[in-house]
Structures are given as C-alpha cells and as structure tokens.
C-alpha cells in the first residue's frame, strides 16, 4: 500500500505546483494589462491637454491680430498705433504699459526675443500680453474643469517685410514692416505648453 500512498501524494503535490504556476501567470498578465491601461489613460489625457494648449495658443494669435488691426472694444485699444511708419512703440527687450509685449527683434547673433521673455509672468510689469488685455475679448481659464489653467499670452515684434509680394528689395528705404507674433497656450496643467508663431501684415495703416 505504501507505493500507492506515495504516488497519490506526489500527484497532489504536482497539481499544487501547476495551480500555483497558473496563478502566477494570471497575476503577471493582470498586472501587465493594468499597466497598459494606465499608460493608455495617461497618453489620452496628455493628448487632450496638448490639444487644449494648442487651441489656447491659436486663440492668442488671433487676439494679437485684433490688437494690431481691430476691431476691439477695450478702452486701452492701441490699434491706431500700428501704422506702417510707427516703429517707435516697439521696445528693445519688449515694453510694458501701453507698449506691453511690443518688441524690437534682437541682433541676428542674439537669442530670439521670444526665448528670453518670461511668458509665465502675469504681473502688471510683465513683458508679454495676456489675452484680451488690449482687445476687450474674454478667455475662460482656471483650475476648474477641462480648460487652460492660465490665459494665453503673446508678444509682437516688428520686422522687415521680406515675404513674397512685399517690397523686399535691398534698395527699399525704409523697408516696409510687418509683425511677427509669438504666442503661448497652456493646458489644464500649466506645465503643458504650446508655443506658436505667425507673421502678420496689416492691410492698411
């Protein structure tokens, strides 16, 4: 009888080992599936935040165009200052007050002005313009819901008009001017940022 008892015990021991191995495999698969699902959720959330920041930056570019050419309803509107011959409103390093965010471009060897200004500075002495500051337009932002945590901001540089269709000849004196707008938009977390840039030629003035 002893051989039969030993064989039965061995079979039960082998079955236990197989069951434990199956449980380990199932556990590993479960953990792997959970991690994949978590990574997918994070990726989706980041894509959403990036899209919000992109739309915010695009809105800032549009607001800058309203700042330059109007129409706008803000009593501090400076649209009349953006004329072909008026470059005195632009400041080296970007201005403040009524010249807020109006920048003379640096020398070619220097860093671009948009790489030196602090777009996170929202104080009254900031060198960048918050959405609606000179146009009266409204932009919803804050930490509630899925919306940009901070309002988008922008700067405007005056540059020589070298675009096709403009008078880019070397003999042009003075060369005609156009505007280069750099804007930053934020996602639901301000760490998610999108920077966009466009060149804008005012139709009149």
HELIX and SHEET records of a PDB file:
HELIX    1   1 UNK A    2  UNK A   69  1                                  68    
HELIX    2   2 UNK A   79  UNK A   81  5                                   3    
HELIX    3   3 UNK A   97  UNK A   99  5                                   3    
HELIX    4   4 UNK A  113  UNK A  115  5                                   3    
SHEET    1   A 4 UNK A  91  UNK A  92  0                                        
SHEET    2   A 4 UNK A 102  UNK A 104  1                                        
SHEET    3   A 4 UNK A 153  UNK A 160  1                                        
SHEET    4   A 4 UNK A 129  UNK A 130 -1                                        
SHEET    1   B 5 UNK A  91  UNK A  92  0                                        
SHEET    2   B 5 UNK A 102  UNK A 104  1                                        
SHEET    3   B 5 UNK A 153  UNK A 160  1                                        
SHEET    4   B 5 UNK A 177  UNK A 186 -1                                        
SHEET    5   B 5 UNK A 193  UNK A 200 -1                                        
END                                                                             
